[in-house]
């Protein structure tokens, strides 16, 4: 068998570079914010002990609205940064799952604070969104990265 030669690209325009890991991180953060917004809206209607009076529940809903607006804007920025790779599922699948996990943990810790320093702990899970980390984990598990 002979080794295949790389084909030379003589096009006058350089091909576009592939997307970086930034969109993946933006999708994870956007999903975390949207998850937190959904939990806070649900808690404002279901939890009587959320805050004192109507002002607290209204503030929780306003906070949830700003979280959702931020989530939408971050997701749009990530979508725009994907360039020609918008159709590849690996940019969405793992970041969205990790974002759901981070958002759920953050919302649970925010609604029932035991230790304020632990609020930062779920953010450490965002390391798994980075593509080199995902490839290394896939290689260790014997999968494709």
N, C-alpha and C positions, 0 to 999 in steps of 0.2 A: 504494500500500500504506500502510496506517496502522500506526503503531507500536502494539504491544500494551501495554496498561496492566498494571502489576503488580497482582496481586490482593491485596486487603487481608486480613490475617489477624485475624479478630475472635474467635478462640478465647480462652477465659478463661485457658488455660494457655499459657505461652510455649513455643515449640518448643525442643527441646534443641539446644545448640550442637554443631557438628561436632567431631570428635576433633582433637586437636592433633598435632604431629609427634612427641610423646614416645613413643607406642606403636611407631612405626616404628623409632625409635632403640633401644627396648627389644628389639624383635624381632631387630634386627641384632646387638646385643650378645649376646643369648641364643643365636643361631645360632653366633656366633663361639666362645662358651664351649662349646657342645655339640661343635663341630668339634674344638676343642682337646682336649676330654675323649676323643673317639674316637681321636684321634691318639696321645694319651698312653697309653691302654689298649693300643692296638695296639703301640706302641713298648715297653711293659713286657713284652709277650710275645715280641716278635720281635727286639728289639735287645739283644744280649748286653752291649754296652758302655754301656748306659744309665746304670748306676750300679754301685757296689761291693756285691755280695752281694744277698741276698734283701730286706734292709731297704730298699734303694733302689727296687726294683721294687714292693714293697708301698706305699711312700710315693707312688710315681708313680700307683698305682691309687687310693689314698685321695684324692690330689689330683684325679684325673680324676673321682672320685665327687662331690667337692665342687663341681667345675666343672659337672657335669651337674645337680646339685641347684640350683645358682644359675641355670643356664640355664632350667630348668623354672619356677622362681619368677618370673624376669624375663618369660618368655613369658606366664605367667598374668596378671601385672600389666599387660602390654601389651594382652592380650586384654580385660581388664576396662576399661581406659581407652578402648577403641575405641567404647564406647557402642553406638549404633545402626549403626555402619559396619563391623560384624564381617564382613559378606559381601562387602566390596569388596576385590578382589585387589590393588589398588595398595598397600595397607598391608602386604602380605606379600611380594610378588614381588621387588622391588628390595632391600628390607632383608635378606631371607634370602640372596639372591645375594651381596650385599656382606659379610654376616656370614660366609658360607662362605669368601670370599676372605680376609677379615681373620683369621679363626680358623686357616685353613691356613698363612698367612704367619707368624702369631705362633707357632704350634706348631713350624714348621720352624726359625724363628730361636731359639726356646727350646731345642730339642733340639741345635742346632748353633750355639752362640753365637760370633759373630765379634766383634761390638762390642755391648756392653750398651745403648748409647744407641739403636741401630737397632731395638730391641724396640718402641719407641714409634712407629716410622714407619708400620706398617700401620694404626694407630689413626687416622691422618689420613684414611684412606679413608672413615671414618664420616661425613665431611662430605657425601658423596653420598647419604646416607640422608635428609637433611633435605628436606622437600617443596619449599621455594622453590628449592633448588639443582637438584632433579630437574626442576622446571618450566622453569627457565632453560635447562638442557641440552636438554630436549625441544624448547623453542622454537628453540634454535640449530640443532638437527638437523631442524627442520621438522615435528616430530611434535606430538602433543597432550600437554599437561602435566597 
